[in-house]
Amino acid sequence: MLYTKSNTRTPLLSMIGGKTKYTNSVEFVLGQNYTTEEGAIPSISETASLTAPDATFITRNQNTNVTQIFMESVAISYAKKSNMGTLSGINIAGQTANPQSELDFQVARKMDKIGRSIEKTFIQGTFNKATTDATVNKTRGLVEAITSNVITASNAPLDIWLVNDLMIEMKSNNADITGLTLWLDTVSLNQLNGSAVENGVPMGQPYVGTYGMQVRDLLLPSGTVHIVLGEFLPAGTVLLLNIDVLAPVEQPVPGKGNFFLEELAKTGAGEKYQIFGQIGLDYGAEHLHGKITGLSTTFTKPEGRKVFVVNAEDFPTGGQTE
């Protein structure tokens, strides 16, 4: 058996990979935003109705992102290719060399690295649109993209009320707050779980959600959120995402596809290959997501669950801990 000591998790890419879109241009459209005039109670007389009101025009704004290049190389000597029958460790009868193909193994590991690189880019990527062939296209990640719905925690730990406040903020900006996914790291997860226990609303048991990842649910006053342990989040930051509008956008090379393997020119006693691909993130309208920044990056275990005693003389306004 082969075992890896490396982290190969790509939860975001795993959840949205089945919704891949394609583009034949580096820059691609995320969608168009517009604002509808607020409703009002009309005050129009019969006489006034004989004259049409002044016309207004709804303006749309088009938002874009870009794909960027991901590349890796694999080199295998002829000696390595011819030595695949050698076993590592104790030679047990009937055991075969592991792996069977050194090229397949090395390519798979490079794809693991590319997957992690894409995951990090989709979270932390900073936008840049190249103006020359010598400059770099960089796709905008979620942390940078989300600007409308932001709460600064001022070094407070993550609790259920901060998440609920963010949902209220998102709703005030006309985002759909049903089925949102809270993307966090282990510290924030522990903080939130401690807050949930203290407030008597523990998280549900883990289960495999719609997009194939293990999630837990937390019922808040503003609705239920799905909780996923993410990767590459900046310390003290959590994201509240509408997964339905997220999608990777690939830019295939005609006649070759995307993330393809091709052999390079031979140099010496071996073979060299490269993996090439172009991909970016479609996050829809950024106001459909939210984030909390400036959270505490440490976790203190709660002493117990708070129990509030109604009309107790010793605890007229507070609570006691079990």
C-alpha positions as CSV (number, residue, x, y, z in Angstrom):
1,M,0.0,0.0,0.0
2,L,1.0,3.6,-0.6
3,Y,0.5,6.2,2.1
4,T,1.0,9.9,1.8
5,K,2.1,12.1,4.7
6,S,1.1,15.2,2.7
7,N,-2.2,17.1,2.8
8,T,-3.9,16.6,-0.5
9,R,-7.4,17.9,0.5
10,T,-9.2,20.2,-2.0
11,P,-12.7,20.5,-0.5
12,L,-13.7,23.6,-2.6
13,L,-12.5,22.1,-5.8
14,S,-14.2,18.8,-5.0
15,M,-17.5,20.5,-4.3
16,I,-17.6,22.7,-7.4
17,G,-15.6,20.6,-9.9
18,G,-18.7,18.9,-11.3
19,K,-20.0,22.3,-12.5
20,T,-17.0,23.2,-14.7
21,K,-17.5,25.9,-17.3
22,Y,-15.4,26.6,-20.4
23,T,-14.1,29.7,-22.1
24,N,-12.0,30.4,-25.2
25,S,-10.8,33.7,-23.7
26,V,-8.5,34.5,-20.8
27,E,-11.1,37.0,-19.5
28,F,-14.6,35.6,-18.8
29,V,-17.9,37.1,-17.6
30,L,-19.2,36.4,-14.1
31,G,-22.5,37.9,-14.8
32,Q,-24.2,41.3,-14.8
33,N,-25.4,43.3,-11.8
34,Y,-28.2,45.7,-11.7
35,T,-30.3,47.6,-9.1
36,T,-34.0,47.8,-9.4
37,E,-35.8,51.0,-8.2
38,E,-37.3,50.6,-4.8
39,G,-41.1,50.1,-4.6
40,A,-43.2,53.1,-3.6
41,I,-46.9,53.8,-2.9
42,P,-48.1,55.9,-5.9
43,S,-50.1,59.1,-5.6
44,I,-51.5,59.6,-9.1
45,S,-54.8,61.4,-9.8
46,E,-56.9,60.7,-12.8
47,T,-55.8,63.9,-14.3
48,A,-52.1,63.2,-13.7
49,S,-52.6,59.7,-15.2
50,L,-53.2,61.3,-18.6
51,T,-49.5,62.1,-18.7
52,A,-46.9,59.3,-18.7
53,P,-44.3,59.5,-16.0
54,D,-40.7,60.3,-16.8
55,A,-38.8,57.2,-18.1
56,T,-35.9,55.8,-16.2
57,F,-33.2,53.4,-17.3
58,I,-31.8,50.5,-15.4
59,T,-28.0,50.2,-16.0
60,R,-26.2,46.9,-15.8
61,N,-22.6,46.4,-14.7
62,Q,-20.6,43.5,-16.1
63,N,-18.1,41.7,-13.9
64,T,-15.2,39.5,-15.1
65,N,-12.4,37.3,-13.9
66,V,-9.5,35.6,-15.7
67,T,-8.0,32.2,-16.0
68,Q,-4.4,31.6,-15.1
69,I,-1.7,29.1,-16.0
70,F,-0.8,26.1,-13.9
71,M,2.2,24.0,-15.0
72,E,4.4,21.2,-13.7
73,S,7.1,19.0,-15.1
74,V,7.9,15.3,-14.6
75,A,11.3,13.7,-15.4
76,I,12.1,10.0,-15.2
77,S,15.4,8.4,-16.0
78,Y,15.7,5.1,-17.9
79,A,17.3,3.6,-14.9
80,K,14.3,4.4,-12.8
81,K,11.9,3.1,-15.4
82,S,13.8,-0.2,-15.6
83,N,14.0,-0.7,-11.8
84,M,10.2,-1.0,-11.1
85,G,10.6,-4.7,-10.0
86,T,12.6,-3.7,-6.9
87,L,10.6,-3.9,-3.7
88,S,11.1,-1.6,-0.8
89,G,11.4,-3.3,2.6
90,I,10.8,-7.0,3.3
91,N,10.3,-9.1,0.2
92,I,7.1,-11.1,0.8
93,A,6.3,-13.9,-1.7
94,G,3.6,-12.8,-4.2
95,Q,4.0,-9.1,-3.5
96,T,4.4,-6.8,-6.5
97,A,6.2,-3.6,-6.9
98,N,4.3,-0.5,-5.8
99,P,3.6,1.5,-7.9
100,Q,3.6,-0.4,-11.2
101,S,4.2,2.6,-13.3
102,E,6.6,5.3,-12.1
103,L,5.3,7.8,-14.7
104,D,1.7,7.3,-13.6
105,F,2.7,7.7,-10.0
106,Q,4.7,10.9,-10.6
107,V,2.1,12.5,-12.8
108,A,-0.6,11.7,-10.2
109,R,1.5,13.4,-7.5
110,K,2.0,16.5,-9.7
111,M,-1.8,16.6,-10.2
112,D,-2.2,16.5,-6.5
113,K,0.1,19.6,-6.2
114,I,-1.8,21.4,-9.0
115,G,-5.1,20.6,-7.3
116,R,-3.8,22.1,-4.0
117,S,-2.5,25.1,-6.0
118,I,-5.9,25.7,-7.6
119,E,-7.6,25.4,-4.2
120,K,-5.3,28.0,-2.6
121,T,-5.8,30.3,-5.7
122,F,-9.6,30.0,-5.5
123,I,-9.4,31.1,-1.8
124,Q,-6.5,33.6,-1.7
125,G,-5.9,34.6,-5.3
126,T,-5.4,38.3,-6.0
127,F,-6.6,39.6,-9.4
128,N,-4.3,40.7,-12.2
129,K,-5.2,41.0,-15.9
130,A,-2.0,40.8,-18.0
131,T,-1.4,43.6,-20.4
132,T,1.6,42.0,-22.1
133,D,2.7,38.4,-22.7
134,A,5.4,38.9,-20.0
135,T,2.9,39.7,-17.3
136,V,0.8,37.2,-15.3
137,N,-2.9,36.6,-15.4
138,K,-4.2,35.9,-11.9
139,T,-7.7,34.8,-11.0
140,R,-9.5,36.6,-8.2
141,G,-10.1,34.4,-5.2
142,L,-13.0,34.5,-2.8
143,V,-11.3,36.4,0.0
144,E,-10.5,39.3,-2.3
145,A,-13.7,39.1,-4.2
146,I,-16.1,39.5,-1.2
147,T,-16.4,43.2,-0.4
148,S,-20.1,43.9,0.3
149,N,-20.8,41.7,3.2
150,V,-17.9,41.9,5.6
151,I,-17.8,41.9,9.4
152,T,-14.7,42.7,11.4
153,A,-14.5,40.7,14.6
154,S,-11.8,42.8,16.4
155,N,-10.0,39.7,17.7
156,A,-13.2,38.1,19.1
157,P,-13.7,34.4,18.7
158,L,-16.2,33.1,16.2
159,D,-19.6,32.6,17.8
160,I,-23.1,31.8,16.5
161,W,-24.1,35.5,16.8
162,L,-21.4,36.7,14.5
163,V,-22.5,34.2,11.9
164,N,-26.1,35.2,12.4
165,D,-25.2,38.9,12.1
166,L,-23.4,38.2,8.8
167,M,-26.5,36.4,7.5
168,I,-28.6,39.5,8.4
169,E,-26.1,41.7,6.6
170,M,-26.2,39.5,3.5
171,K,-30.0,39.6,3.6
172,S,-30.0,43.4,3.8
173,N,-28.0,43.4,0.6
174,N,-30.6,41.1,-1.1
175,A,-28.6,37.9,-1.0
176,D,-30.4,34.6,-0.7
177,I,-29.4,33.2,2.7
178,T,-30.9,29.7,2.3
179,G,-28.4,26.8,2.1
180,L,-25.3,28.9,2.8
181,T,-22.0,27.1,3.6
182,L,-19.7,28.3,6.3
183,W,-16.0,27.8,5.2
184,L,-13.6,27.8,8.2
185,D,-10.4,26.4,9.7
186,T,-10.0,24.2,12.8
187,V,-9.6,27.1,15.2
188,S,-12.7,28.8,14.1
189,L,-14.6,25.5,14.0
190,N,-13.7,24.9,17.7
191,Q,-14.7,28.4,18.6
192,L,-18.0,28.1,16.9
193,N,-18.7,24.7,18.4
194,G,-17.9,26.0,21.9
195,S,-20.3,28.9,21.3
196,A,-23.0,26.5,20.0
197,V,-22.7,24.3,23.1
198,E,-22.7,27.2,25.5
199,N,-25.9,28.5,23.9
200,G,-27.6,25.1,23.8
201,V,-27.7,24.7,20.0
202,P,-25.0,22.1,19.3
203,M,-24.1,21.3,15.7
204,G,-25.7,18.3,14.0
205,Q,-23.9,15.1,13.2
206,P,-21.6,15.0,10.1
207,Y,-23.1,13.8,6.9
208,V,-22.2,13.8,3.2
209,G,-23.9,16.8,1.6
210,T,-25.2,17.6,-1.8
211,Y,-21.8,18.2,-3.3
212,G,-20.2,15.1,-1.9
213,M,-18.3,16.7,1.1
214,Q,-18.8,16.0,4.7
215,V,-20.7,18.8,6.3
216,R,-22.4,19.6,9.6
217,D,-25.5,21.8,10.1
218,L,-26.0,24.6,12.6
219,L,-29.5,26.1,13.1
220,L,-29.4,29.8,13.7
221,P,-32.2,32.4,14.1
222,S,-31.7,33.5,10.5
223,G,-31.6,29.9,9.1
224,T,-29.5,26.8,8.8
225,V,-25.8,27.0,7.7
226,H,-23.7,24.1,6.4
227,I,-20.3,23.9,8.0
228,V,-17.3,22.7,6.0
229,L,-13.6,22.5,7.2
230,G,-11.8,24.4,4.4
231,E,-8.2,24.8,3.4
232,F,-5.9,27.9,2.9
233,L,-8.1,30.3,4.8
234,P,-6.1,33.3,6.1
235,A,-5.8,33.1,9.9
236,G,-8.8,34.7,11.6
237,T,-11.0,34.6,8.5
238,V,-14.1,32.6,7.7
239,L,-16.3,32.7,4.5
240,L,-20.0,32.3,4.2
241,L,-20.6,31.0,0.6
242,N,-23.4,30.3,-1.8
243,I,-21.9,27.2,-3.3
244,D,-24.6,27.0,-6.0
245,V,-23.1,30.0,-7.9
246,L,-19.4,28.9,-7.7
247,A,-17.8,27.1,-10.7
248,P,-14.3,26.5,-12.1
249,V,-13.8,27.9,-15.6
250,E,-11.3,26.0,-17.8
251,Q,-9.6,27.4,-20.9
252,P,-8.7,24.3,-23.0
253,V,-6.0,24.4,-25.7
254,P,-7.5,23.4,-29.1
255,G,-6.6,19.9,-30.0
256,K,-5.1,19.1,-26.6
257,G,-7.7,19.9,-23.9
258,N,-6.9,21.1,-20.4
259,F,-4.4,19.8,-17.9
260,F,-2.9,17.5,-20.5
261,L,0.4,15.6,-20.3
262,E,2.9,15.9,-23.2
263,E,6.4,14.7,-23.7
264,L,9.2,17.2,-24.1
265,A,12.4,16.9,-26.1
266,K,14.7,14.2,-24.8
267,T,18.0,15.2,-23.1
268,G,20.1,12.3,-22.0
269,A,19.0,8.9,-20.7
270,G,15.5,9.7,-19.6
271,E,12.1,11.2,-20.5
272,K,10.6,14.6,-19.5
273,Y,7.0,15.6,-19.6
274,Q,5.0,18.7,-18.8
275,I,1.4,19.2,-17.5
276,F,-0.3,22.4,-18.7
277,G,-3.7,23.8,-17.8
278,Q,-5.6,27.1,-17.5
279,I,-8.3,27.7,-15.0
280,G,-10.1,30.5,-13.1
281,L,-13.0,31.0,-10.7
282,D,-16.5,32.0,-11.4
283,Y,-18.0,33.2,-8.1
284,G,-21.1,34.9,-9.5
285,A,-22.1,38.1,-7.8
286,E,-19.9,38.8,-4.8
287,H,-22.8,40.1,-2.7
288,L,-24.1,36.5,-2.6
289,H,-21.3,35.7,-0.3
290,G,-19.9,37.1,3.0
291,K,-16.9,36.9,5.2
292,I,-15.8,37.6,8.8
293,T,-12.2,38.9,9.3
294,G,-10.1,39.7,12.4
295,L,-11.2,36.7,14.4
296,S,-9.2,35.4,17.3
297,T,-6.7,32.8,16.2
298,T,-6.7,30.9,19.5
299,F,-9.3,28.7,21.1
300,T,-10.1,28.4,24.8
301,K,-12.2,25.4,25.8
302,P,-15.5,26.4,27.4
303,E,-16.0,25.4,31.1
304,G,-19.5,24.1,30.5
305,R,-22.9,25.0,29.1
306,K,-24.7,28.0,30.6
307,V,-28.0,27.3,32.3
308,F,-30.3,30.3,32.9
309,V,-32.6,30.1,36.0
310,V,-35.8,32.1,35.7
311,N,-36.5,34.3,38.7
312,A,-33.6,32.8,40.7
313,E,-32.5,35.3,43.4
314,D,-28.9,34.4,43.1
315,F,-28.9,34.8,39.3
316,P,-31.4,37.5,38.5
317,T,-29.9,38.5,35.1
318,G,-27.2,36.0,34.3
319,G,-26.7,32.3,34.3
320,Q,-24.7,29.6,36.0
321,T,-22.4,27.1,34.5
322,E,-23.0,23.4,34.7
